[in-house]
Amino acid sequence: MEETENIRDTIIDMETSIGNTVIGSSRIVRFMLISLFTNNHILMESVPGLAKTMLASEFSKHLGLQFKRIQFTPDMLPSDVTGNMVFNPETRKMEFREGPVFSNIVLADEINRTPPKVQSALLEAMEEKQVSVYGLTTKLPSPFLVIATQNPIEQEGTFPLAEALMDRFLFRYYIDYPDREDEIKILKSIYRNAAKKYNTLDSATILHYRNLVNEVYVNEEIIEYIINIIRKSRESDMVYLGASTRTAVKYLNAARANAMLSGRKYVIPEDVIFIAREILNHRLIMRPEALIDSEADYRKIIYNVIDSIINSVEAPQ
């Protein structure tokens, strides 16, 4: 129990510290940590200028991990991500030169601006934690986390992410404009130039926390609760294709991670509800009639559907 409380205190300190630098980011940091501790990835969606790159950089600094940024463009090749075989004139042999994906934390910036062939280069890396080039398979560093971003307002020169790639992301997190008070804090923080000390988690500690997630207790009622939500998503009149069994597995692990980060060794219904929108919004394919209302944007529609699904399933007491 003491270790669990220490984890909670550590996470609160990290969320607060990053939130002081990237104003208003404490909630998304929780989802980034859940992705990290369950060996998954996160997709952030927002308009430009909301500090997504700064957030990913600050996050990596607090973890003491290597961080690299890949700016995706329409003219990229898969080798620009994974690396390529190059000729070494000294040894007169072909050698593998690692691409920017070889890092602990990779910011895949504007991932929807690059063709599917390049997007698919991330599939093996995200799922198998390895890269295969010309028959040579190379393991990626551990831990490994992809933080991808996409810009919802760009239309020309963009390539929608395939469903297979979208499913590799544990969460799709929508970042809104900060409220008025936070924007004032942002402008005031520009004048702070004091050197910052980082209390970091090393790789060994992160991997240890991953093992602890698997030890978080889940009773049968919580398991049935998650399954009922998943099955209800398939029965909704607004949903053409509901969540898969793989989503249920990811849902359970994410709820476990949130319980651990909250200082508990057991999952409660609030853990399941807390992550519902972010874990389901990119896994439900809506029916055309659900999108008829032109007054509401897609996010509001999908959130209303998810909320109705959660409210229609009785939570354990």
TORFI-928013 format. One record per residue: residue in three letters; y, z, x of N, C-alpha, C in turn. Coordinates in steps of 0.2 Angstrom, whole numbers, plus 5000, padded with zeros to 4 digits. Example, Ala and Ser with C-alpha at 12.3 -4.5 7.8 and 13.67 -1.06 7.14 Angstrom:
// residues 2
ALA497250395066497850395062498450395066;SER498950355064499550365068500050395064;
// end
This chain:
// residues 317
MET499450005004500050005000500650005004;GLU500650045010501250045014501449975017;GLU500849935019501049875022501349825017;THR501149835010501449795005502149805004;GLU502349875004503049895004503449865009;ASN503149865015503449845021503649765020;ILE503149725018503249655016503849645012;ARG503849685006504349685001505049695004;ASP505049745009505749765012505949705017;THR505449675020505549625025505849565021;ILE505549545016505749485012506449495008;ILE506549555006507149575003507749565008;ASP507649585014508149575020508249505021;MET507649465021507749395023508149355018;GLU507949375011508249335006509049355006;THR509149415007509849435007510249405013;SER509949405019510249375025510349305024;ILE509849265022509949195021510549185015;GLY510449225010510949225004511649235006;ASN511749275012512449285014512749225018;THR512249185021512449125025512549065020;VAL511949055016511949005011512049035004;ILE512649045002512849084996512449054990;GLY512149104987511849094981511149064981;SER510849074987510149044989509549084988;SER509649154987509149204987508549184983;ARG508649154977508149144973507649084975;ILE507949034978507548974981507248994987;VAL507449044991507149074997506449104995;ARG506449134989505849164987505249104985;PHE505549054983505048994981504848964988;MET505248964993505148934999504548975003;LEU504649045002504149085005503549085002;ILE503549074995502849074992502549004994;SER502848954995502548894997502248905004;LEU502648935008502448945015501848995016;PHE501849045012501249095012500649075008;THR500649015004500148985001499948925004;ASN500248905010500048845014500248785010;ASN500748785006500948725002501648705004;HIS502048665000502648635002503148634996;ILE503748614997504248624991504748564991;LEU504848544985505348484984505948514981;MET506548504984507148524982507548464979;GLU507848464973508248414970508948434968;SER509448394971510148414969510548354972;VAL511148354969511648304972511848324979;PRO512148274982512348294989512848344990;GLY512848384996513348434997513248504995;LEU512648514993512448584991512048624996;ALA512148605002511848645008511148645009;LYS510748595007510048595007509848595015;THR510148555019509948555026510148625029;MET510648655028510848715030510348765028;LEU510148765022509648815019509048805023;ALA508748745024508148735028508148765035;SER508748745038508848775045508848845045;GLU509248875041509248955041508648985040;PHE508248955035507548975034507148975040;SER507148925044506748915050506948965055;LYS507548975055507849025060507549095059;HIS507549115053507349185051506549185052;LEU506249135052505549135054505349125061;GLY505849105065505749095072505249035073;LEU505348985069504848925069505248865071;GLN504948815074505248755076505448715070;PHE506048685070506248655064506448585066;LYS506248535062506548465063506748435056;ARG507148385057507448355051507348275051;ILE507048245046506948175046507348145040;GLN507848105042508248075037507948005035;PHE507648005029507347945027507747895025;THR507647825027508047775025507547715023;PRO507847665019507347605017507047565023;ASP507347565029507047525034506547565039;MET506347625037505847665041505147635041;LEU504847655046504047635046503747705047;PRO503047695045502647765045502647795052;SER502647755057502647775064503247815066;ASP503847805062504447845063504347915061;VAL503847925057503647995054503148025059;THR502547995059501948015062501948015070;GLY502247965073502247945080501847885081;ASN501747865087501447805088501147805095;MET500647755096500347745103500847705107;VAL500947735113501447695118501047685125;PHE501247635128500947625135501247665140;ASN500847705144501147735150500947695156;PRO501547675159501447625165501147665171;GLU501247735171500947775177500147775177;THR499947795171499247795170498847735168;ARG499347685166499047625163498647625157;LYS498747675153498447695147498847705141;MET498547695135498947705129498947775127;GLU499547805126499547875124499947885118;PHE499747945115500047955108500647995109;ARG501247975106501848005107502048035100;GLU502048095099502148135093502848115090;GLY502748105083503348095079503648165077;PRO504248155073504548215071504148265066;VAL503648235063503248275058502948335062;PHE502848325069502548385073503048435074;SER503048485069503548535069503248585064;ASN503448655064503248705060503548695053;ILE504248675053504548665047504948595047;VAL504748555043505048485043505448475036;LEU506048455037506548445032506448365031;ALA506148345025506048275024506648255019;ASP507248235022507848225019507848165015;GLU508048165008508148105004507448065004;ILE506948095003506248065003506148004999;ASN506548004993506447954989506847884991;ARG507147894997507547834999507147785004;THR506447805005506047765009505447735005;PRO505247685007504647645003504047695003;PRO503647674998502947714997502547715003;LYS502547665007502147665014502347715018;VAL502947735019503247785023503047855020;GLN503147855013503047915009502347935010;SER501847885010501147905011500947925017;ALA501347915022501247945029501248015029;LEU501648045024501648115024501048145020;LEU500648105016500148135012499648165016;GLU499348135022498848165026499148235029;ALA499748225032500048285035500148345031;MET500348335024500448385020499748415017;GLU499248375016498648405013498148425019;GLU498048385024497548395029497848435035;LYS498548435036498848465041498648435048;GLN498648365047498448325053498748255052;VAL498748215058499048145058498448105061;SER498348045058497847995061498247935063;VAL498247915069498547855071498047815076;TYR497947755074497447705078496847745079;GLY496547785074495947815075495947885079;LEU496547895081496647965085496848015080;THR496548065079496748125074497048185078;THR497648205076497948255080498148305075;LYS498048375076498248425072498948445072;LEU499248465067499948485067499948555068;PRO500548575070500648645072500548695066;SER500348755067500248805062500648865063;PRO501048885058501048865051501448795050;PHE501348755045501648695044501948695036;LEU502548675036502948675029503348615029;VAL503348575023503748525022504248545017;ILE504848545018505448555013505748485012;ALA505548455006505848385005506448395000;THR506848345001507448334996507448264993;GLN507748264987507948204984508548204980;ASN508948154980509548144976509448114970;PRO509548144964509448124957509948064955;ILE510548064958511048014956510947944959;GLU510547944965510547874968510047834964;GLN510147774963509747724959509547664963;GLU510047634966509947574971509647604977;GLY509147564980508847584986508447644986;THR508147664980507747724980507047704978;PHE506547744979505847724978505547794975;PRO505447794968505147854965504547884969;LEU504447944969503847974973503247964968;ALA502647944971502047934968501847994965;GLU501447994960501148054957500748094962;ALA500348054966499948094971500348134976;LEU500948104978501348134983501748194979;MET501948184973502248244970501848304969;ASP501148284968500748344967500548384973;ARG500748354979500748394986501248444986;PHE501748444982502248494982502048554977;LEU502048614979501948664975502448674970;PHE503048664972503648674967504148614968;ARG504448594962505048554962505648604960;TYR506048614964506648664963507248624962;TYR507548634956508248604955508748644957;ILE509248624962509748664964510448644960;ASP510748694957511348674953511948694957;TYR512548664955513148684958513248764958;PRO513548794963513648864963514148884957;ASP514148944955514648964950515248974953;ARG515848994950516448994952516549054958;GLU516249104956516249164961515949144968;ASP515349114967515049094973515349044977;GLU515748994974516148944978516648974981;ILE516949024978517549064982517249094988;LYS516649124987516349164993516149114999;ILE515949054997515848995002516448985006;LEU517048975002517648955006517849015010;LYS517749075008517949135012517449145018;SER516849125017516349135023516549085029;ILE516849025027517048975033517349015039;TYR517749065037518149095043517749155046;ARG517149155045516749205048516349175054;ASN516549195060516249155066515749205070;ALA515649265067515249315071514549295072;ALA514349305078513649285080513149325076;LYS512649295074512149315069511449335073;LYS511249395071510549415074510049395069;TYR509449375071508949355066508349395067;ASN508149435062507549465062506949425060;THR506549395064506149345063505449365062;LEU505049325058504349335058503949275062;ASP503549305066503249255071502649225067;SER502349175070501749135067501149175066;ALA501049225070500449265069500549305063;THR501149335062501349375056501249335049;ILE501549275050501549225044500749215042;LEU500349195047499649185045499349245043;HIS499549305045499249365043499449375035;TYR500049365034500249365027499949315022;ARG499749265025499349215021498649245019;ASN498349275024497749315022497849365017;LEU498349405017498449455013498549425006;VAL498849365005498949334998498249334995;ASN497749314999497049304996496749374994;GLU497049434996496749494994497149524988;VAL497649494986497949514980497549514974;TYR497449574970496949574965497249534959;VAL496749504955496949464949496449484944;ASN496549514939496049534934495949474929;GLU495449474925495149414921495649394916;GLU496049444914496549424908497049384911;ILE497349394917497849354921497549284922;ILE496949274924496549214925496549174918;GLU496349204913496349174907497049154904;TYR497549194906498249184904498449114907;ILE498349114914498549044917498148984915;ILE497448994913497148944910497348924904;ASN497548974900497848954893498448914893;ILE498848934898499548894899499348824901;ILE498948814906498748744908498448704903;ARG498048734899497648694893498148684888;LYS498648734887499148724881499648664883;SER499748654890500148594892499848524890;ARG499148524890498848464888498848454881;GLU498948504877498948494869499648484866;SER500148494870500848494868500948424865;ASP501348414859501548354856502048314861;MET502348344865502848314869502548294876;VAL501948314877501748294884501148244883;TYR501248184887500748134888500148154892;LEU500348184898499848204903499948274905;GLY499548324904499648394906499448414913;ALA499448474914499348494921498548494922;SER498348484928497648474930497348544932;THR496748544934496348604936496648624943;ARG496748574947497048594954497748624953;THR498148614948498748644947498548724945;ALA498048734941497848804939497748844946;VAL497348814950497248844957497848864961;LYS498248814961498948824965499348874961;TYR499348874954499648924950499448994952;LEU498849004952498549074953498749094960;ASN498649054965498849074972499649084973;ALA500049044969500749064969500949124966;ALA500549144961500649204957500449264962;ARG499949254965499749304970500249314975;ALA500549264978501049264983501649304981;ASN501849284975502449314972502349394971;ALA501749414969501549484968501649514975;MET501349484980501349514987502149524989;LEU502549474988503249474990503649524986;SER503349544980503749594976503449664978;GLY502949674983502749734985502149764981;ARG501749714978501249734974500549704976;LYS500049734975499349714977498949684971;TYR499349674966499049644960499549604956;VAL499249554952499649504948499849534941;ILE500449524939500649544932500849484929;PRO500949484922501149424919501849394921;GLU502249444923502949424925502849374931;ASP502349384936502249334941502149264939;VAL501749264934501549194931502149164928;ILE502549204924503149174920503649154925;PHE503749194930504349184935504249114938;ILE503649084940503649024943503448964939;ALA503448974932503148924928503548864928;ARG504248864927504648804927504548764933;GLU504548794939504548764946503948734947;ILE503348764945502748734947502448684942;LEU502748684936502548634931502948574929;ASN503648574931504148524929503948454932;HIS503648454938503448384941502748374940;ARG502348414936501648394934501548374927;LEU502048374923501948354916502248294915;ILE501848244912502148174911502348174903;MET502948164902503248174895503148114891;ARG503048124884502948064880503648034879;PRO503747964878504347934877504747964871;GLU504447994866504848014860505148084862;ALA504948114868505248184870505848164873;LEU505948104876506548094880507148054876;ILE507048054869507448014865508148044865;ASP508248104865508848144864509248124870;SER509748084869510248064875510748114877;GLU510748164873511248224874511048264880;ALA510348274881510048314885509748284891;ASP509848314897509548274903508848294904;TYR508448254908507748264909507548334910;ARG507948374915507748434917507748484911;LYS508348484907508348524901507748514896;ILE507548444895507048434891506348464893;ILE506248454900505648474903505548554903;TYR506148584904506148654904506048684897;ASN506348654892506248674885505448664883;VAL505148614885504448604884504048664887;ILE504148674894503848724897503948794894;ASP504548804892504748874889504348884883;SER504248824879503848824872503148834874;ILE502848814879502148824881502048894883;ILE502548924887502448994889502449034883;ASN502949024878503049064873502449064868;SER502149004868501548994863500949034865;VAL500949054872500349084874500449164875;GLU499949194872500049274872499949294879;ALA500349334881500349364888499849434888;PRO499549444893499149504893499549564893;GLN499349624890499749684889499649724895;
// end
